[in-house]
């Protein structure tokens, strides 16, 4: 069993090509099936490669993912670059196993990563919209309140929710487009 492993989930016809890229870096690609979603990440990193059957209802299906175990940062960057060059792994969640997330179930970790991705997408949209705003009226209280809320959220060091980012975006848009 290789010390460098990548847990592959839901990649379909890309699995073989991704495994070939990983093999160039002596990293083992391990296919994770839906029946393994409740296993801890740490367990999945040390058990033999599986590839279970689909047993999860469609409504609970998780986004395709690659979870890197024991891959040094420099190699991780190279692997991601090779995947990008070959057009592989687009739209796939990617993460690294940490001492903290090792104890999470695979499902919980994917859920957390999906949530983080949604927050980041909402913040990017908010930031882009805010940067496009020109000729603001400093005497328009609703507008300035929306701008202040957006900028507070964008500069926050606290955890931001998707709902908060979407709310700020809607408030800003409504104030600017009226």
C-alpha positions as CSV (number, residue, x, y, z in Angstrom):
1,X,0.0,0.0,0.0
2,X,1.3,3.4,-1.0
3,X,1.9,6.2,1.6
4,X,0.6,8.6,-1.0
5,X,-3.1,8.0,-1.8
6,X,-6.0,9.9,-3.3
7,X,-9.5,8.8,-2.5
8,X,-11.6,9.1,-5.7
9,X,-15.3,9.4,-5.4
10,X,-17.9,9.7,-8.1
11,X,-15.5,10.4,-11.0
12,X,-17.1,8.0,-13.4
13,X,-15.2,7.7,-16.7
14,X,-12.4,9.9,-15.5
15,X,-11.2,7.4,-12.8
16,X,-8.8,5.5,-15.1
17,X,-7.1,8.6,-16.6
18,X,-6.8,10.3,-13.1
19,X,-5.3,7.1,-11.7
20,X,-2.7,7.1,-14.5
21,X,-1.7,10.7,-13.6
22,X,-1.5,9.7,-9.9
23,X,0.7,6.6,-10.7
24,X,3.3,8.9,-12.3
25,X,3.8,10.4,-8.8
26,X,3.6,7.0,-7.1
27,X,0.3,7.9,-5.5
28,X,-2.4,5.2,-5.3
29,X,-5.9,6.2,-6.5
30,X,-8.5,4.4,-4.3
31,X,-12.1,4.4,-5.6
32,X,-14.6,5.1,-2.8
33,X,-18.2,3.8,-3.3
34,X,-21.4,5.2,-1.9
35,X,-21.4,2.4,0.6
36,X,-18.2,3.8,2.2
37,X,-19.5,7.3,2.8
38,X,-20.0,6.7,6.5
39,X,-16.4,5.4,7.0
40,X,-13.9,7.9,8.5
41,X,-11.5,9.5,6.2
42,X,-8.6,8.0,8.2
43,X,-9.9,4.5,7.9
44,X,-10.4,4.9,4.1
45,X,-6.8,6.1,3.8
46,X,-5.4,3.0,5.4
47,X,-7.7,0.2,4.2
48,X,-7.3,-1.6,0.9
49,X,-8.8,-0.1,-2.2
50,X,-12.5,-0.7,-2.5
51,X,-15.1,0.6,-4.9
52,X,-18.5,-0.1,-3.4
53,X,-21.9,-0.2,-5.0
54,X,-24.2,2.7,-5.1
55,X,-26.6,2.4,-2.2
56,X,-27.3,6.1,-1.5
57,X,-30.6,7.7,-2.9
58,X,-30.0,10.2,-5.7
59,X,-31.3,13.1,-3.5
60,X,-28.3,12.4,-1.1
61,X,-25.7,12.0,-3.8
62,X,-22.5,13.8,-3.1
63,X,-20.5,15.8,-5.6
64,X,-17.5,14.0,-7.2
65,X,-14.3,14.4,-5.1
66,X,-10.6,13.7,-4.8
67,X,-9.1,13.6,-1.3
68,X,-5.3,13.6,-1.0
69,X,-3.7,11.6,1.7
70,X,0.0,11.9,2.4
71,X,0.8,13.8,-0.8
72,X,3.5,16.5,-0.2
73,X,2.4,20.0,-1.2
74,X,4.9,20.3,-4.1
75,X,3.7,17.1,-5.6
76,X,0.1,18.0,-5.0
77,X,0.6,21.2,-7.0
78,X,2.2,19.2,-9.8
79,X,-0.6,16.6,-9.8
80,X,-3.3,19.3,-10.0
81,X,-1.4,21.0,-12.8
82,X,-1.2,17.7,-14.8
83,X,-4.9,17.1,-14.2
84,X,-5.7,20.5,-15.4
85,X,-3.5,20.2,-18.5
86,X,-5.4,16.9,-19.4
87,X,-8.8,18.4,-18.7
88,X,-9.4,16.1,-15.8
89,X,-11.1,16.8,-12.5
90,X,-13.0,19.9,-13.5
91,X,-15.9,20.6,-11.1
92,X,-14.5,18.0,-8.7
93,X,-14.1,18.8,-5.0
94,X,-10.5,18.6,-4.0
95,X,-9.1,18.5,-0.4
96,X,-6.2,17.3,1.7
97,X,-6.5,15.0,4.7
98,X,-5.6,16.8,7.9
99,X,-5.3,15.6,11.5
100,X,-8.7,17.2,12.1
101,X,-10.7,15.8,9.2
102,X,-9.2,12.3,9.5
103,X,-11.8,11.5,12.1
104,X,-14.7,12.8,10.0
105,X,-16.8,10.5,7.9
106,X,-16.2,10.8,4.2
107,X,-19.8,12.1,3.8
108,X,-19.4,14.8,6.5
109,X,-16.1,16.0,5.0
110,X,-17.6,16.2,1.5
111,X,-20.6,18.1,2.9
112,X,-18.3,20.6,4.6
113,X,-16.2,21.1,1.5
114,X,-19.3,21.6,-0.6
115,X,-20.6,24.2,1.9
116,X,-17.2,26.0,1.8
117,X,-17.3,26.0,-2.0
118,X,-20.8,27.5,-2.0
119,X,-19.7,30.2,0.5
120,X,-16.6,31.0,-1.6
121,X,-18.7,31.2,-4.8
122,X,-21.2,33.5,-3.1
123,X,-18.4,35.8,-1.8
124,X,-16.8,35.9,-5.2
125,X,-20.1,36.9,-6.7
126,X,-20.6,39.6,-4.0
127,X,-17.1,41.0,-4.5
128,X,-17.4,41.1,-8.3
129,X,-20.7,42.9,-8.1
130,X,-19.4,45.3,-5.5
131,X,-16.3,46.1,-7.7
132,X,-18.6,46.9,-10.6
133,X,-20.6,49.5,-8.7
134,X,-19.7,53.0,-9.8
135,X,-21.1,56.5,-9.1
136,X,-22.6,55.7,-5.7
137,X,-24.7,58.3,-4.1
138,X,-23.3,58.8,-0.6
139,X,-26.6,60.3,0.6
140,X,-28.6,57.2,-0.3
141,X,-28.9,55.5,3.1
142,X,-30.2,52.2,1.8
143,X,-27.4,52.0,-0.8
144,X,-24.6,52.9,1.7
145,X,-26.0,50.4,4.3
146,X,-25.9,47.6,1.7
147,X,-22.4,48.6,0.6
148,X,-21.2,48.6,4.3
149,X,-22.8,45.2,4.9
150,X,-21.1,43.8,1.8
151,X,-17.7,45.2,2.7
152,X,-18.0,44.0,6.3
153,X,-18.8,40.5,5.1
154,X,-16.0,40.5,2.5
155,X,-13.4,41.6,5.1
156,X,-14.8,39.4,7.9
157,X,-12.4,37.0,9.7
158,X,-15.4,35.1,11.1
159,X,-17.0,32.2,9.4
160,X,-19.4,33.3,6.7
161,X,-22.5,31.4,5.7
162,X,-23.9,31.0,2.2
163,X,-27.1,32.6,3.5
164,X,-25.3,35.7,4.8
165,X,-23.3,36.1,1.5
166,X,-26.4,35.7,-0.6
167,X,-28.4,38.1,1.6
168,X,-25.7,40.8,1.3
169,X,-25.6,40.2,-2.5
170,X,-29.3,40.6,-2.8
171,X,-29.4,43.7,-0.6
172,X,-26.6,45.3,-2.6
173,X,-28.2,44.4,-5.9
174,X,-31.6,45.7,-4.9
175,X,-30.2,49.0,-3.6
176,X,-28.0,49.6,-6.7
177,X,-30.6,48.6,-9.3
178,X,-33.5,50.6,-8.0
